[in-house]
Amino acid sequence: MIIDCHCHIFTGKVIRNVVSKAELIRELHLDAGAAARFGVEDLVASTCQNDTNCILFPTSLPENVKDENNRHIGVARSFPGLKTLATLHPDMDGLSAEAERVFGLGITGFKFCSFSQRFDILSARTERMLLAVRDIARSKGKQLTIVLDTFTRADFHFVARPEHLTTPAKLERLVRRHPDITFMAAHMGGLAADFSELRGCLSPAPNLYLDTSNAAHTLAPDQFVELLRLHGPEHILFGTDWPFFDHASEIPLVDSLLDKAGFSNAEKESVFRRNAEKIFFS
């Protein structure tokens, strides 16, 4: 069984907005066919066909956080192969109460997409949010996991402010600032980032994990392999960015890159399953 650590259940409006951006599709090599298979039923069918469980990622502006969390929680409860994280927002009302609620439901990870949620990951308000949630996790004897989107060109393709981008350099500072929080950086740490920045600014760390989603399509194979070797098999997680990439094609693609990196079968099992079990299921 494989665990896909990066899946979305977008609304039709979100999908149509993305696939309408031809330049974005070209730059990230996204599958425009996602517009025809973004539903929950499509995801569940793919998990069954490819022996895969999936982690869902909600995000929201402050006024809709609880509704978006509830939507994802409801989906995950309905399908055994799906598990969801929650989201929060530094500007929302009742942040601690919502964090307490989702911890009570067994969710110990939170997904943030800083460019679409419109906040700076290094701002004082974000710091207050992280400390509040960390303290709640500690009180419950849980390890907090924070997942961050890393699309470094969102200011070009979307209405996003440059200071709201999660860049490799900013992510490095956040990881070092909070050694007691587990961070997962999507897209191998910097989607569409310059490789020299990605290689030079984001260092391996005990509390940092990278997921493979999309990165095999935006990095050259040798660059992808270099990051695999740099961060090591114990800190890489398999992810597809469903529905923009599917399991049937992504699993063999990532598997071939793990082979090129010289990972053993046991190390590949860590990437495809065991690392996720440790972070999201322990």
N, C-alpha and C positions, 0 to 999 in steps of 0.2 A: 504494500500500500504506500502511495505517495501523498505527501501533504503539500498542497499548493498554498503558500503563505501570502498570496497577494491577489485577491479577487474582489470584484465590485458587483453590486446589483443596482446599476444606475437606472434612473428613470429614462423614459423615451426622449424627453426634452434634452437631457444631458448628452445622450448618445447622438442625437441628431446634430447638436451643436458641435461636437467633436468631429464627426465624420464629414461635416460640411466644410471643414478647414483643410483644403487640399494640400497646402504647404506643410501643415502639421502632419498630415498622413504621410507625406513623402519623407519628411525629416526623421520621423520616428518609426517609419516602416510599419505603421499600424494596419491592421486588417479592417478595411472599410466594411467587410461583411459582418462586423460586430453589430451593425444596425439591425440585422435580421436575427440575432441570437442573444440578445441581452437579457432575456427573461430568466427568472429563477428556474423555470422548468428546463430551459436549455442548459443551464449550469449543472443542474442535478443529473440530466442525461449524460453530460460529459463526464461527470465524476463516476458514474456507474460504468460507462464504457471504458474508462481509463484507470479504474481502481484508485481513485483519488479522493481525498478529503480536502476541503477548502476553508480558508480563513477569510471572512468577509471584513471589509474596511468601510465603515461609515465616516462621513465628515459632514459638517454643517456650519452655517452661520449661527450666531448665538441664540437667536430666537427660536430655532428649530432643532436644537440639539436633542432634547428629550424625544421628540417625535421621530427623529431619524434613528436614534438608538432603539426605540421601540419597534420601528419597522424591521430593523435588522435582527433584533432579538426574536421577533415573531417568525421570521423566515428561518432562522437557525433552529428554533424549536420544532418547526414543521418537517425538517429534513435532517436525518441523523448524520449525513455526511458533511454538514455545514456547521461551522463554528464562527461566532462573530466577536470582534472587538467592539469597543464603544468609542465615542468621540466626546470631546468637551470643547469649550472655547473660553479664552481668558476674559472675555467681556460678558459672559453669560451671567444671568441671575441664578443663584442656587447651585453654584458649581460644586461645592463640597457635598451637598445633599445628593446631587446626581452621581457623583463619584461613589459615595457610600452606597447608593442604590445598586449600581451596576456591579460593584464588588460583592454585594450581597447575593447577586445572581451568578456569581462565580466567574465574572469577567475581570481579568487583571491587566488587560492591555488596552491602550488608547491609540487611535490613529489620528494624525493631524496632517492636513494638507495646507501648509501655511499660505501658499499663494492664493488659493480659492477661499480660505477662511479669513484671509486678510490680517495676518499678524506676523510680527517679527519674532523668530524663535529665540533671539537673544534679548528681547525687551524685558523691562521690569515686570510687566503684567504677565508675560509668559513664565518668568521665573517664579512669580507668586503662585501661579497655577501648578507648576511642576512640584513645588515644595508642598503645597497643600495635598496634592494627590499622593505624593511620596509618603507623607506622614500618615495618611489614611491606610495606605498599603502596609506600612510598618505596624500600625495598630492591629491589623488583621493577620500579621505574620506572613504577608505575601510579598513576592518580588514584583515590582512595577516594571512593565514593559511599555515603551513609547515607540510607535512606528511613525516615521516621517517620510512624506513624499519629497522627492529631490529634483523636480523638473526645473532645471536652471534657466530655461528659455520661456517660461510661462509668461513673462512680461512682454514677450514679442507676440505670442500666439493668443493670449487672453488679455482681459483687462486686469492686469496684475501690476502691483508696484514693485520695483526692484528690491526694495528693502524687505519685501515679504517672501523672497525666494530663499529656499533652503539650499545653500551652496556647500560644497565640501569644506571650505574653510570655516564657515559658521557652524556646521555640524561638528567639526573637530572640537571647537571651543565648547560646545554644549556637552559633548561626550566627556571631555576632560573635567568640566565643571561638576558633573554629576556621576561620579564613579559608582554610586549605589543604585543607579537606574540603568536598566537594560535598554539599549537603543537598537532599533532595526532601521537601517537606511534603505529605502526602496531603490531599485534600479542600479544596484552595485554602488550606491553612494552619490551618484550625480548624473541624472539623465540629461544627455546632451551637453554635459560639461566638457570643457577641454581636458584631454586625457592627462596632460602635464599637471593640471590643477587637481584632478581626481587622484592621480598617483602621488603627488607631492604634498597635498594639504590634508588628506584624510588618512591618518595612520591607524594601523591595527591597535585595538584596545580590548581588554578582557570583557568590557560591557558593550561592545559594538558588533553587530551582525549586519551583513549585507544580503539583500535578496536579489535574485537573478532577473527579475521581471524586466522585459523590454531591452535590457542592456546588451543581450546577444545580437540585437539588431542595430544598435547604434555604435557599439564599439567594434573595432577590428578584432578578429579572433585572437591574435597574439596579445592585444591589450586586455581582453577579457581574461585570458589565461594568466596573464601577469597579475591581475587583481586576485584571481583565485589563489594563486601561490602566495601572494603577499599576505592575505588575510587568513588563509588556511581553511581546511575542510570543516573545522569545528565552528567556524563563524560565517558560513555561507548557508543561505536558505533558498530552496527552490520556490520561485513564484512566476506566475504567467502574466499578471495584469489583465486577467479575464474581464471583459469579453474581447479585448483588443488582440489577444493571442490565445490560441486554444491548446488544450492539453496534448492532443494527438501529435502536434508538430513541435511543441516546446519541450516536451519530455525528451525525445531523442536528440534534439538540438543541444540542450544543456548537457545531456549525458555525454555527447561527443566532445564537448569542451572540457568536461571533467576528465575524460580520458586523456585529452591533450595536455592537461595540467599534471598528469601522472597520478591522479587520485586512485587509490585502491578501491575495491568493491565495498569494503567497510566504510571508507571515507565518503564514497558516493552515497551510501545509505544514510550517513549523517546529514548530507546536504538535502537529500530527498525526503527524509523523515525524522531522524532522531533529534536533530537540532530543534526542529519545530515542536516535537513532543516535549523537550526540555523547557522551552520558553512558554508555550501556549497551553500545555496540557498537564503540567506538573502541579 
